[in-house]
């Protein structure tokens, strides 16, 4: 049997919306993967820039699906529901995979069934030049990663290898959310299943004018609700990691207070978040902010 016949099929799902030129680079990075049993699905989320013609003409080996614009989460769900693979990993149309990304993510599973793996990224600019990239932590955690995920986001929709059956059984990404849908799913999976880490970066995350999302009060609030809902639905997590949970609540409230100040929102709102930060985790910095913000 050939190597391809002995390896499980892995689906690479790519959501695309009006980024034809970046998508071309993305697909070229996927077609040279060292893992030899992949299928690539592009879900075009209502593009009007000729994305469909480009994919059909230049990448006939790629499965192309068009849908009316429904958002990135919905496009990724469409790819998963159409997948023929045993596993699925996503890439955004403006990001690139390392040539051996899929192989390393698969190897990180260690032959275990029903588990997931993830890897980090290297930042690049619009032209593909490498940018300074701060590592989230010296060693990415693997196995039970609930507590590290409570502290910070290090699992993204890109570079997260999951069994297709698991992704679909968890309901996929929540459609309609304005960000953080990948964090929500990662938390819910981590609460029930091990997630193993590939220590070296697996994708290039592109930073450019049309995708750099500045922090805003409303966007941070979406993340707050994801975290808060998870803790409410998993009281055993709060009981197991009380200090971690309280410190995370405090940190989010300080971020909300800072953005509320920047956006010149009601001072009572700023004071509210500073108060909540102090309630959850007393520190002199939090006290100073409460007194002077």
Residue, then its C-alpha position, 0 to 999 in steps of 0.5 A: x500500500x502507498x503512504x497515501x493509502x495508509x494515512x487517514x484523509x484530512x480535510x483542509x477547509x478554507x473560508x473565502x470572502x473577496x480575497x482572491x489574490x491572498x487565496x491564491x497564495x493560500x492554496x499554493x501553500x496547501x497544495x505542497x503539504x508533505x502530508x500526502x492524503x489531503x483534500x482541500x475545500x474552499x467555501x466562497x462566502x458570497x465573494x464578488x471579486x471573481x474568487x469562484x472563477x479563479x479557483x475553478x480555473x487555476x485550482x481544479x483539484x480543489x473542491x469549491x462550494x459557493x454560498x450566500x454571504x453568511x459569515x466566516x463561522x458559517x463558511x467553516x461549518x459548511x466545509x466541515x459538513x461537506x468534508x470527506x476526511x476523518x479530520x479537518x483543519x481550517x485555514x483562512x484565505x489570507x493565511x498560509x500553512x507551513x509546508x509540513x503543517x498538516x504532517x506535524x499536526x497529525x503527528x502531534x496526535x501520537x496515534x490517539x483517536x478522538x483527540x485534537x491538536x493545535x499549533x501557533x503562528x508566525x505573523x506576516x504582513x500583507x506582502x508576506x514579510x515576517x513580523x516580530x511574533x511574541x510567543x504566548x508561552x515558552x512551551x505550548x500545553x498539551x493534554x488537559x489544557x482547560x486551565x491554560x485556555x482560561x488564562x489566554x487564547x492560544x488555540x485558533x480556528x487556523x491550525x486546529x486539527x479536529x476529528x470531523x465527527x467531533x467538530x460536527x457533534x459539538x455543533x461546529x462554530x456558532x454562527x452570528x458571533x462577532x468573533x471568539x467563536x473559535x475560542x468558544x469551541x476550543x473551551x468546550x472541546x478542552x472540557x471534554x477531550x485532550x488537545x495536544x500541541x505542536x510546539x513549532x508554528x504551523x501557519x503564517x498569520x497575515x496582518x493587513x489593513x482589512x483584517x487587523x481588528x482593533x480592540x473595542x469595548x464591544x468586541x472584548x465584551x463578546x469574549x467576556x460573555x464566551x468566558x462567563x458562559x463557559x464558567x457558568x456551564x462548567x461550575x466544576x472548572x471554577x471549583x478546580x481553578x478558582x484563582x485562575x478564574x478570578x484573575x481572568x475575570x479581573x483582567x477582562x474587566x480591566x480591558x473593558x475599563x480601558x476601552x470604555x475610557x478610550x471610547x469616552x463612555x460613561x465614567x460609571x461604566x469605567x468605575x463598574x469594571x474597575x470595581x469588578x476587577x478589584x472584587x475578583x483580584x485585589x492588586x495595587x494596580x487595580x486599586x490605582x485604576x479604580x481611584x484615578x480612571 
